[in-house]
């Protein structure tokens, strides 16, 4: 099972990372190293929304 989430992160934090294309041109994501997960969590603004759920 997998989930798709949506949340906002402070721009000053995200500006440290490049956006990577991961398939088609509209499939992009930031790659944040796992050792920086606590910093990412500390920079989340507002609520985390589940916008999709996928089951096998």
Residue pairs with C-beta under 8 A, 6 or more apart in sequence:
1 53
1 54
1 55
1 56
2 53
2 54
3 50
3 52
3 53
3 54
4 50
4 51
4 52
4 53
4 54
5 48
5 49
5 50
5 51
6 48
6 49
6 51
7 44
7 45
7 46
7 47
7 48
7 49
8 44
8 45
8 46
9 40
9 43
9 44
9 45
10 43
10 45
13 39
13 40
13 43
14 30
14 43
17 30
17 31
17 32
18 30
18 31
19 28
19 29
19 30
20 28
20 29
20 30
20 31
21 27
21 28
22 28
22 29
32 40
